[in-house]
Amino acid sequence: MSEYVCAKCRRDLEDTAINRVGMQCSYCGSKIFYKKRPNIRKRLIAR
Ligand SMILES: [Zn+2]
């Protein structure tokens, strides 16, 4: 089970390709991933 999701299309990383450059979404090409958390809606609030 992947614990990362694509930052753009929100697909699980397990559905995406991991190439020699590193993690890259095979659907949208994004290289930005979020780590799944139990509370995904929680955000840091910078003041
Ligand atoms: Zn993607």
N, CA, C, O and the ligand as a Tripos MOL2 file, in Angstrom:
@<TRIPOS>MOLECULE
protein
  189   187    48     0     0
PROTEIN
NO_CHARGES

@<TRIPOS>ATOM
      1 N           0.8390   -1.2030    0.0000 N.3       1 MET1
      2 CA          0.0000    0.0000    0.0000 C.3       1 MET1
      3 C           0.8670    1.2430    0.0000 C.2       1 MET1
      4 O           1.7580    1.3960    0.8360 O.2       1 MET1
      5 N           0.6020    2.1150   -0.9320 N.am      2 SER2
      6 CA          1.3370    3.3680   -0.9610 C.3       2 SER2
      7 C           0.7890    4.3160    0.0910 C.2       2 SER2
      8 O          -0.4120    4.3450    0.3620 O.2       2 SER2
      9 N           1.6760    5.0780    0.6680 N.am      3 GLU3
     10 CA          1.2160    6.0780    1.6310 C.3       3 GLU3
     11 C           1.3300    7.4810    1.0570 C.2       3 GLU3
     12 O           1.3160    8.4730    1.7840 O.2       3 GLU3
     13 N           1.4460    7.5390   -0.2680 N.am      4 TYR4
     14 CA          1.5370    8.8360   -0.9180 C.3       4 TYR4
     15 C           0.4630    8.9760   -1.9860 C.2       4 TYR4
     16 O           0.0560    7.9980   -2.6130 O.2       4 TYR4
     17 N           0.0170   10.1950   -2.1780 N.am      5 VAL5
     18 CA         -0.9310   10.4900   -3.2470 C.3       5 VAL5
     19 C          -0.3850   11.6440   -4.0760 C.2       5 VAL5
     20 O           0.3330   12.5070   -3.5700 O.2       5 VAL5
     21 N          -0.7330   11.6440   -5.3460 N.am      6 CYS6
     22 CA         -0.2900   12.7070   -6.2280 C.3       6 CYS6
     23 C          -0.9180   14.0310   -5.8140 C.2       6 CYS6
     24 O          -2.0990   14.0930   -5.4740 O.2       6 CYS6
     25 N          -0.1200   15.0780   -5.8470 N.am      7 ALA7
     26 CA         -0.6050   16.3840   -5.4200 C.3       7 ALA7
     27 C          -1.5900   16.9710   -6.4280 C.2       7 ALA7
     28 O          -2.4120   17.8140   -6.0670 O.2       7 ALA7
     29 N          -1.5190   16.5410   -7.6720 N.am      8 LYS8
     30 CA         -2.3730   17.1100   -8.7100 C.3       8 LYS8
     31 C          -3.6460   16.2930   -8.9240 C.2       8 LYS8
     32 O          -4.7570   16.8130   -8.8210 O.2       8 LYS8
     33 N          -3.4690   15.0230   -9.2210 N.am      9 CYS9
     34 CA         -4.6440   14.2300   -9.5920 C.3       9 CYS9
     35 C          -5.1050   13.3160   -8.4630 C.2       9 CYS9
     36 O          -6.1010   12.6060   -8.5970 O.2       9 CYS9
     37 N          -4.3820   13.3370   -7.3620 N.am     10 ARG10
     38 CA         -4.8090   12.6300   -6.1560 C.3      10 ARG10
     39 C          -4.8280   11.1160   -6.3030 C.2      10 ARG10
     40 O          -5.4700   10.4200   -5.5170 O.2      10 ARG10
     41 N          -4.1430   10.6200   -7.2820 N.am     11 ARG11
     42 CA         -4.0810    9.1720   -7.4100 C.3      11 ARG11
     43 C          -3.0630    8.6100   -6.4260 C.2      11 ARG11
     44 O          -2.0910    9.2690   -6.0550 O.2      11 ARG11
     45 N          -3.3130    7.3950   -6.0260 N.am     12 ASP12
     46 CA         -2.3390    6.7460   -5.1740 C.3      12 ASP12
     47 C          -1.0450    6.5280   -5.9320 C.2      12 ASP12
     48 O          -1.0430    6.2490   -7.1310 O.2      12 ASP12
     49 N           0.0340    6.6580   -5.2230 N.am     13 LEU13
     50 CA          1.3280    6.4930   -5.8660 C.3      13 LEU13
     51 C           1.5070    5.0700   -6.3820 C.2      13 LEU13
     52 O           2.2550    4.8500   -7.3350 O.2      13 LEU13
     53 N           0.8460    4.1250   -5.7820 N.am     14 GLU14
     54 CA          0.9640    2.7340   -6.2140 C.3      14 GLU14
     55 C           0.3940    2.5450   -7.6220 C.2      14 GLU14
     56 O           0.6760    1.5450   -8.2820 O.2      14 GLU14
     57 N          -0.4040    3.5060   -8.0720 N.am     15 ASP15
     58 CA         -0.9420    3.4360   -9.4220 C.3      15 ASP15
     59 C          -0.0640    4.1830  -10.4160 C.2      15 ASP15
     60 O          -0.3560    4.2170  -11.6110 O.2      15 ASP15
     61 N           0.9920    4.7700   -9.9240 N.am     16 THR16
     62 CA          1.8410    5.5700  -10.7890 C.3      16 THR16
     63 C           3.1850    4.9090  -10.9810 C.2      16 THR16
     64 O           3.5460    3.9840  -10.2530 O.2      16 THR16
     65 N           3.9070    5.3780  -11.9410 N.am     17 ALA17
     66 CA          5.2240    4.8160  -12.2290 C.3      17 ALA17
     67 C           6.2820    5.4530  -11.3560 C.2      17 ALA17
     68 O           6.2330    6.6430  -11.0430 O.2      17 ALA17
     69 N           7.2240    4.6430  -10.9770 N.am     18 ILE18
     70 CA          8.3980    5.1670  -10.2860 C.3      18 ILE18
     71 C           9.5860    4.9510  -11.2130 C.2      18 ILE18
     72 O          10.0580    3.8270  -11.3860 O.2      18 ILE18
     73 N          10.0540    6.0190  -11.7940 N.am     19 ASN19
     74 CA         11.1430    5.8800  -12.7640 C.3      19 ASN19
     75 C          12.4960    6.1340  -12.1120 C.2      19 ASN19
     76 O          12.5760    6.3340  -10.9000 O.2      19 ASN19
     77 N          13.5270    6.1260  -12.8890 N.am     20 ARG20
     78 CA         14.8770    6.2440  -12.3420 C.3      20 ARG20
     79 C          15.1530    7.6340  -11.8010 C.2      20 ARG20
     80 O          16.0880    7.8230  -11.0240 O.2      20 ARG20
     81 N          14.3600    8.5990  -12.1990 N.am     21 VAL21
     82 CA         14.5400    9.9560  -11.6710 C.3      21 VAL21
     83 C          13.9790   10.0550  -10.2640 C.2      21 VAL21
     84 O          14.4440   10.8420   -9.4400 O.2      21 VAL21
     85 N          12.9790    9.2430  -10.0170 N.am     22 GLY22
     86 CA         12.3370    9.2970   -8.7160 C.3      22 GLY22
     87 C          10.8520    9.0620   -8.8730 C.2      22 GLY22
     88 O          10.4110    8.4760   -9.8620 O.2      22 GLY22
     89 N          10.0950    9.5060   -7.9230 N.am     23 MET23
     90 CA          8.6560    9.3280   -8.0080 C.3      23 MET23
     91 C           8.0750   10.3190   -9.0110 C.2      23 MET23
     92 O           8.3500   11.5180   -8.9490 O.2      23 MET23
     93 N           7.2780    9.8070   -9.9240 N.am     24 GLN24
     94 CA          6.6020   10.6950  -10.8610 C.3      24 GLN24
     95 C           5.2670   10.0750  -11.2320 C.2      24 GLN24
     96 O           5.1820    8.8930  -11.5640 O.2      24 GLN24
     97 N           4.2410   10.8840  -11.1710 N.am     25 CYS25
     98 CA          2.9100   10.3970  -11.5200 C.3      25 CYS25
     99 C           2.8560   10.0860  -13.0170 C.2      25 CYS25
    100 O           3.2120   10.9220  -13.8470 O.2      25 CYS25
    101 N           2.4110    8.8840  -13.3450 N.am     26 SER26
    102 CA          2.3610    8.4800  -14.7510 C.3      26 SER26
    103 C           1.1270    9.0460  -15.4420 C.2      26 SER26
    104 O           0.9860    8.9210  -16.6580 O.2      26 SER26
    105 N           0.2400    9.6630  -14.6810 N.am     27 TYR27
    106 CA         -0.9840   10.2230  -15.2610 C.3      27 TYR27
    107 C          -0.8180   11.6960  -15.6120 C.2      27 TYR27
    108 O          -1.1490   12.1160  -16.7200 O.2      27 TYR27
    109 N          -0.3070   12.4740  -14.6730 N.am     28 CYS28
    110 CA         -0.2040   13.9170  -14.9080 C.3      28 CYS28
    111 C           1.2470   14.3910  -14.9390 C.2      28 CYS28
    112 O           1.5080   15.5510  -15.2600 O.2      28 CYS28
    113 N           2.1800   13.5260  -14.6150 N.am     29 GLY29
    114 CA          3.5950   13.8960  -14.6830 C.3      29 GLY29
    115 C           4.0800   14.6540  -13.4700 C.2      29 GLY29
    116 O           5.2290   15.0940  -13.4250 O.2      29 GLY29
    117 N           3.2250   14.8080  -12.4990 N.am     30 SER30
    118 CA          3.6170   15.5440  -11.3100 C.3      30 SER30
    119 C           4.6800   14.7940  -10.5230 C.2      30 SER30
    120 O           4.6790   13.5640  -10.4650 O.2      30 SER30
    121 N           5.5660   15.5370   -9.9310 N.am     31 LYS31
    122 CA          6.5680   14.9280   -9.0630 C.3      31 LYS31
    123 C           6.3410   15.3420   -7.6200 C.2      31 LYS31
    124 O           7.1900   15.1510   -6.7490 O.2      31 LYS31
    125 N           5.1820   15.9080   -7.3990 N.am     32 ILE32
    126 CA          4.8520   16.3440   -6.0500 C.3      32 ILE32
    127 C           3.8330   15.3850   -5.4570 C.2      32 ILE32
    128 O           2.7880   15.1190   -6.0510 O.2      32 ILE32
    129 N           4.1460   14.8810   -4.3000 N.am     33 PHE33
    130 CA          3.2430   13.9330   -3.6550 C.3      33 PHE33
    131 C           3.0060   14.3300   -2.2190 C.2      33 PHE33
    132 O           3.8670   14.8970   -1.5450 O.2      33 PHE33
    133 N           1.8200   14.0160   -1.7810 N.am     34 TYR34
    134 CA          1.5150   14.2310   -0.3780 C.3      34 TYR34
    135 C           1.5280   12.8960    0.3450 C.2      34 TYR34
    136 O           1.1260   11.8720   -0.2070 O.2      34 TYR34
    137 N           1.9810   12.9190    1.5500 N.am     35 LYS35
    138 CA          1.9260   11.7260    2.3590 C.3      35 LYS35
    139 C           0.5460   11.6250    2.9860 C.2      35 LYS35
    140 O           0.0190   12.5780    3.5610 O.2      35 LYS35
    141 N          -0.0080   10.4460    2.8540 N.am     36 LYS36
    142 CA         -1.3430   10.2470    3.4140 C.3      36 LYS36
    143 C          -1.3000   10.3490    4.9300 C.2      36 LYS36
    144 O          -0.3700    9.8870    5.5900 O.2      36 LYS36
    145 N          -2.3310   10.9660    5.4420 N.am     37 ARG37
    146 CA         -2.4630   11.0610    6.8880 C.3      37 ARG37
    147 C          -3.8970   10.7250    7.2720 C.2      37 ARG37
    148 O          -4.8220   10.9100    6.4820 O.2      37 ARG37
    149 N          -4.0690   10.2330    8.4810 N.am     38 PRO38
    150 CA         -5.4190    9.9000    8.9460 C.3      38 PRO38
    151 C          -6.3730   11.0720    8.7940 C.2      38 PRO38
    152 O          -7.5250   10.8980    8.3970 O.2      38 PRO38
    153 N          -5.8940   12.2550    9.1080 N.am     39 ASN39
    154 CA         -6.7120   13.4490    8.9450 C.3      39 ASN39
    155 C          -6.1340   14.2750    7.8030 C.2      39 ASN39
    156 O          -5.2780   15.1330    8.0180 O.2      39 ASN39
    157 N          -6.6040   14.0120    6.5990 N.am     40 ILE40
    158 CA         -6.0130   14.6220    5.4130 C.3      40 ILE40
    159 C          -6.3770   16.0870    5.2950 C.2      40 ILE40
    160 O          -5.6950   16.8440    4.6050 O.2      40 ILE40
    161 N          -7.4320   16.4880    5.9540 N.am     41 ARG41
    162 CA         -7.8920   17.8720    5.8160 C.3      41 ARG41
    163 C          -7.1410   18.8330    6.7230 C.2      41 ARG41
    164 O          -7.2310   20.0520    6.5800 O.2      41 ARG41
    165 N          -6.4090   18.2650    7.6460 N.am     42 LYS42
    166 CA         -5.6980   19.1120    8.5920 C.3      42 LYS42
    167 C          -4.5810   19.8760    7.8900 C.2      42 LYS42
    168 O          -3.8000   19.3020    7.1310 O.2      42 LYS42
    169 N          -4.5220   21.1200    8.1420 N.am     43 ARG43
    170 CA         -3.4850   21.9410    7.5220 C.3      43 ARG43
    171 C          -2.7690   22.7620    8.5840 C.2      43 ARG43
    172 O          -3.3200   23.0910    9.6350 O.2      43 ARG43
    173 N          -1.5390   23.0730    8.2700 N.am     44 LEU44
    174 CA         -0.8150   23.9750    9.1590 C.3      44 LEU44
    175 C          -1.3280   25.3940    8.9350 C.2      44 LEU44
    176 O          -1.5530   25.8210    7.8020 O.2      44 LEU44
    177 N          -1.5000   26.0910   10.0050 N.am     45 ILE45
    178 CA         -1.9480   27.4690    9.9070 C.3      45 ILE45
    179 C          -0.7970   28.3910   10.2970 C.2      45 ILE45
    180 O          -0.3980   28.4680   11.4590 O.2      45 ILE45
    181 N          -0.2870   29.0780    9.3030 N.am     46 ALA46
    182 CA          0.8120   30.0100    9.5590 C.3      46 ALA46
    183 C           0.2460   31.3830    9.8890 C.2      46 ALA46
    184 O          -0.5840   31.9210    9.1570 O.2      46 ALA46
    185 N           0.6920   31.9190   10.9610 N.am     47 ARG47
    186 CA          0.1620   33.2240   11.3570 C.3      47 ARG47
    187 C           1.2610   34.2460   11.4040 C.2      47 ARG47
    188 O           1.0090   35.4090   11.7190 O.2      47 ARG47
    189 ZN         -0.9240   12.7920  -10.8940 Zn       48 ZN48
@<TRIPOS>BOND
     1     1     2 1
     2     2     3 1
     3     3     4 2
     4     3     5 am
     5     5     6 1
     6     6     7 1
     7     7     8 2
     8     7     9 am
     9     9    10 1
    10    10    11 1
    11    11    12 2
    12    11    13 am
    13    13    14 1
    14    14    15 1
    15    15    16 2
    16    15    17 am
    17    17    18 1
    18    18    19 1
    19    19    20 2
    20    19    21 am
    21    21    22 1
    22    22    23 1
    23    23    24 2
    24    23    25 am
    25    25    26 1
    26    26    27 1
    27    27    28 2
    28    27    29 am
    29    29    30 1
    30    30    31 1
    31    31    32 2
    32    31    33 am
    33    33    34 1
    34    34    35 1
    35    35    36 2
    36    35    37 am
    37    37    38 1
    38    38    39 1
    39    39    40 2
    40    39    41 am
    41    41    42 1
    42    42    43 1
    43    43    44 2
    44    43    45 am
    45    45    46 1
    46    46    47 1
    47    47    48 2
    48    47    49 am
    49    49    50 1
    50    50    51 1
    51    51    52 2
    52    51    53 am
    53    53    54 1
    54    54    55 1
    55    55    56 2
    56    55    57 am
    57    57    58 1
    58    58    59 1
    59    59    60 2
    60    59    61 am
    61    61    62 1
    62    62    63 1
    63    63    64 2
    64    63    65 am
    65    65    66 1
    66    66    67 1
    67    67    68 2
    68    67    69 am
    69    69    70 1
    70    70    71 1
    71    71    72 2
    72    71    73 am
    73    73    74 1
    74    74    75 1
    75    75    76 2
    76    75    77 am
    77    77    78 1
    78    78    79 1
    79    79    80 2
    80    79    81 am
    81    81    82 1
    82    82    83 1
    83    83    84 2
    84    83    85 am
    85    85    86 1
    86    86    87 1
    87    87    88 2
    88    87    89 am
    89    89    90 1
    90    90    91 1
    91    91    92 2
    92    91    93 am
    93    93    94 1
    94    94    95 1
    95    95    96 2
    96    95    97 am
    97    97    98 1
    98    98    99 1
    99    99   100 2
   100    99   101 am
   101   101   102 1
   102   102   103 1
   103   103   104 2
   104   103   105 am
   105   105   106 1
   106   106   107 1
   107   107   108 2
   108   107   109 am
   109   109   110 1
   110   110   111 1
   111   111   112 2
   112   111   113 am
   113   113   114 1
   114   114   115 1
   115   115   116 2
   116   115   117 am
   117   117   118 1
   118   118   119 1
   119   119   120 2
   120   119   121 am
   121   121   122 1
   122   122   123 1
   123   123   124 2
   124   123   125 am
   125   125   126 1
   126   126   127 1
   127   127   128 2
   128   127   129 am
   129   129   130 1
   130   130   131 1
   131   131   132 2
   132   131   133 am
   133   133   134 1
   134   134   135 1
   135   135   136 2
   136   135   137 am
   137   137   138 1
   138   138   139 1
   139   139   140 2
   140   139   141 am
   141   141   142 1
   142   142   143 1
   143   143   144 2
   144   143   145 am
   145   145   146 1
   146   146   147 1
   147   147   148 2
   148   147   149 am
   149   149   150 1
   150   150   151 1
   151   151   152 2
   152   151   153 am
   153   153   154 1
   154   154   155 1
   155   155   156 2
   156   155   157 am
   157   157   158 1
   158   158   159 1
   159   159   160 2
   160   159   161 am
   161   161   162 1
   162   162   163 1
   163   163   164 2
   164   163   165 am
   165   165   166 1
   166   166   167 1
   167   167   168 2
   168   167   169 am
   169   169   170 1
   170   170   171 1
   171   171   172 2
   172   171   173 am
   173   173   174 1
   174   174   175 1
   175   175   176 2
   176   175   177 am
   177   177   178 1
   178   178   179 1
   179   179   180 2
   180   179   181 am
   181   181   182 1
   182   182   183 1
   183   183   184 2
   184   183   185 am
   185   185   186 1
   186   186   187 1
   187   187   188 2
@<TRIPOS>SUBSTRUCTURE
     1 MET1         2 RESIDUE 1 A MET
     2 SER2         6 RESIDUE 1 A SER
     3 GLU3        10 RESIDUE 1 A GLU
     4 TYR4        14 RESIDUE 1 A TYR
     5 VAL5        18 RESIDUE 1 A VAL
     6 CYS6        22 RESIDUE 1 A CYS
     7 ALA7        26 RESIDUE 1 A ALA
     8 LYS8        30 RESIDUE 1 A LYS
     9 CYS9        34 RESIDUE 1 A CYS
    10 ARG10       38 RESIDUE 1 A ARG
    11 ARG11       42 RESIDUE 1 A ARG
    12 ASP12       46 RESIDUE 1 A ASP
    13 LEU13       50 RESIDUE 1 A LEU
    14 GLU14       54 RESIDUE 1 A GLU
    15 ASP15       58 RESIDUE 1 A ASP
    16 THR16       62 RESIDUE 1 A THR
    17 ALA17       66 RESIDUE 1 A ALA
    18 ILE18       70 RESIDUE 1 A ILE
    19 ASN19       74 RESIDUE 1 A ASN
    20 ARG20       78 RESIDUE 1 A ARG
    21 VAL21       82 RESIDUE 1 A VAL
    22 GLY22       86 RESIDUE 1 A GLY
    23 MET23       90 RESIDUE 1 A MET
    24 GLN24       94 RESIDUE 1 A GLN
    25 CYS25       98 RESIDUE 1 A CYS
    26 SER26      102 RESIDUE 1 A SER
    27 TYR27      106 RESIDUE 1 A TYR
    28 CYS28      110 RESIDUE 1 A CYS
    29 GLY29      114 RESIDUE 1 A GLY
    30 SER30      118 RESIDUE 1 A SER
    31 LYS31      122 RESIDUE 1 A LYS
    32 ILE32      126 RESIDUE 1 A ILE
    33 PHE33      130 RESIDUE 1 A PHE
    34 TYR34      134 RESIDUE 1 A TYR
    35 LYS35      138 RESIDUE 1 A LYS
    36 LYS36      142 RESIDUE 1 A LYS
    37 ARG37      146 RESIDUE 1 A ARG
    38 PRO38      150 RESIDUE 1 A PRO
    39 ASN39      154 RESIDUE 1 A ASN
    40 ILE40      158 RESIDUE 1 A ILE
    41 ARG41      162 RESIDUE 1 A ARG
    42 LYS42      166 RESIDUE 1 A LYS
    43 ARG43      170 RESIDUE 1 A ARG
    44 LEU44      174 RESIDUE 1 A LEU
    45 ILE45      178 RESIDUE 1 A ILE
    46 ALA46      182 RESIDUE 1 A ALA
    47 ARG47      186 RESIDUE 1 A ARG
    48 ZN48       189 GROUP 0 **** ****
